[in-house]
Amino acid sequence: MGIYDKIRSFIFSNLVSTKHQTIGMEEECILYTKENHRLPVNPGDEFSATDLLAIMNENVGRNGIYSLEPGGQLEWSSPPYRDLNTLFTAIGKHKQALTEVVNANNLKIINYSLEPNYAPDDIDLINQLKYQLMNANMEQNGTMGKWMMRNTTSIQINFDITSERNLEDMTFVADCLQPVSAYLFANSPFQNGQPTGLENTRSVIWENTDNFRCRNLINHGIESPERMIDQYIDYIMGVPGIFELDHNGIIVSTNQTLGERLIGLEKLGNLRTEDIQAALHQIFTNVRLKNLLEVRGSDRPPMGYEMAPVAFWTSILTVESIRDELLSVVKNWTVEDRHKFNKASLVLDDSQIGPDGKTYSEWNQWVGNLALAGLKERSLDEEKFFDSFFEIVMEKGPFGLQAQFKD
C-alpha cells in the first residue's frame, strides 16, 4: 500500500452508515478579567486561562473536552451526536459549567469572534512548543498569523463520513458556500478598540494568515468534486511542515514538507497513524479533511446563537436532497466567479455581485432558505436553531454590523 493509499485509508477509517452519521462542534471564546484585561494564558500570580482549563476538564465528565488556543481562548469540543437537540443540551451543560467558573473568578466572556481591544503583541503566546513553531512559521508565510492565533474565535463543525462520494460532494459544496457562511455568521465588530466597519475582519485575518495552509480549497487548485480526495492529498504533500512527531510521539521542529516527512517515514517502515494525523492537523483551510469532515469558516456568533452555524451546515451538507440541489448549481459556477465570490466575502456588503450575476444577498437568501428546508426535512424540530438567527441577519445585517450600530 503506497503513501496515498495509506492517507486515504486514514481519512476513511471511521466510515459510518447515513443513519448513524453524527455531528460535533468546537466552540471557542475569549475571556477577560474583572478589570477588563485579557485573561493571561500562562500560569502566574493571577488566575490564568491555564488554571481555567484545569478546572473545566476536571469537571467536564463525559460532556466533551476543553483545550486552549494559542492566546488563551478556551475551546470546548463536544461529543458527537446524531441530532442537534442533543447537541444543544450538551452545549447548555458546557455553558452552565463555564458560567459557574467565570462567576467564581470574576471573569467575563467576550461576545465577539475577534478580540475587540488588544493587539497580538499585547497577548502572551501559550507556553507550548507546537504554538511557538506555528507562530514562527506563519510569520514567514503570511501577514496576520499572530492575529489569528491570539485574537480570533470560531465555531467549527465536524461530520462523520459515509462514503467517498458523500465526502467529495460535502467538501465541494462547503468550499463553494464559504462566502455565504462568512456573511451570515460575521461577528467581528471591533479591532484595536475601533469599529471594523464593513470589513469582515476575522475572515480577512484568516485569508492572510498562511498562504500555504489557509483560505479555501479552490485557492490551492482543488476546483471540482471529482477526485477530490486525491486532489486534497496532492495539495497537502507540498505544504511546509510546522512540526513533526519524533519516535516517542513528541512534537519537534521540522524543515520538511508534510509529504517529505510522510514519504520518508514510509520508506523506513516507520509510518504511524499518528504521523498521518499530525500532518492533516497542520492544514487550516476553511474546509479540511481528517478522518471526518471539518467545516471551519464561521465566526463565533453572539452568546445564545452558537447552534446557528451548526444547524446551517448540518442541513446543507447532510440532507441529501438539499445538498444535491446546491451541488447542481455550484458545480456550474466558473472558477473566476468563485474567486470573486470568495473575495466579496471579505466585505460585508451584500449588494456585491456574485456568481451568475446574482447579488450576494440573493445567494444568502437562497442558501439560507434551503438550509431551513433541510432542517424541516430532518423532522427533528431543529429549525429553531437557525430560523430566527437567519431572519434577523437578513433583515438587519450580520450581528457584527449590528453591534457597531448599537454601540
Secondary structure, 3 states (H helix, E strand, C coil): CCHHHHHHHHHCCCCCCHHHCCEEEEEEECEEECCCCECCCCCCCCCCHHHHHHHHHHHCCCCCEEEECCCCCEEEECCCECCHHHHHHHHHHHHHHHHHHHHHCCEEECCCCECCCCCHHHCCCCCCHHHHHHHHHHHHHCCCHHHHHHHECEEEEEECCCCHHHHHHHHHHHHHCHHHHHHHCCCCCEECCEECCCECHHHHHHHCCCCCCCCCHHHHCCCCCCCHHHHHHHHHHCCECCEEECCCCCEEECCCEHHHHHHHHHHCCCCCHHHHHHHHCCCCCCEEECCCEEEEEEECCCCCCCHHHHHHHHHHHHCHHHHHHHHHHHCCCCHHHHHHHHHHCCECCCCCECHHHCEHHHHHHHHHHHHHHHHHHHCCCCHHHCHHHHHHHHHHCCHHHHHHHHC
